[in-house]
Amino acid sequence: MAEKSKDYAILGPLTENGRVAIVCNDSEKRIEVGEFRPVPQGKPLNLLGGDAVQLIARKDDPRFDMEYIYRQNRKKTEPEESKGPSTAATEAYRDGWDAIWGKPIGQA
């Protein structure tokens, strides 16, 4: 089922693969540049590598309203607040780092 949104697109020039567009992503408060391409018949929407939208022309306006048919899962793009350095490194990694670069100043 299509998802109503306040997002809109302004179409740009036609390219070899599709049409360049500027998308105002009002729900996430950002502007994106992308490319609109026709959806191939019979191809699963989750393999497109992006969202599937229906563009709805506005009367006397160059903008198109966007109705989402399929939305790709998005990962959070804003950095999370941290209480210190990453803890992804293992002890073996830290030992190797110290062997190459030395221990941080002030540590014995």
Secondary structure, DSSP 8 states (H G I E B T S, - for coil): --B--S-EEEEEEE-SSSEEEEEEETTTTEEEEEEE----TTS-GGGSSS-EEEEEE-TT-SEEEEEEEE-------S----SSS---S-HHHHHHHHHHH---TT--
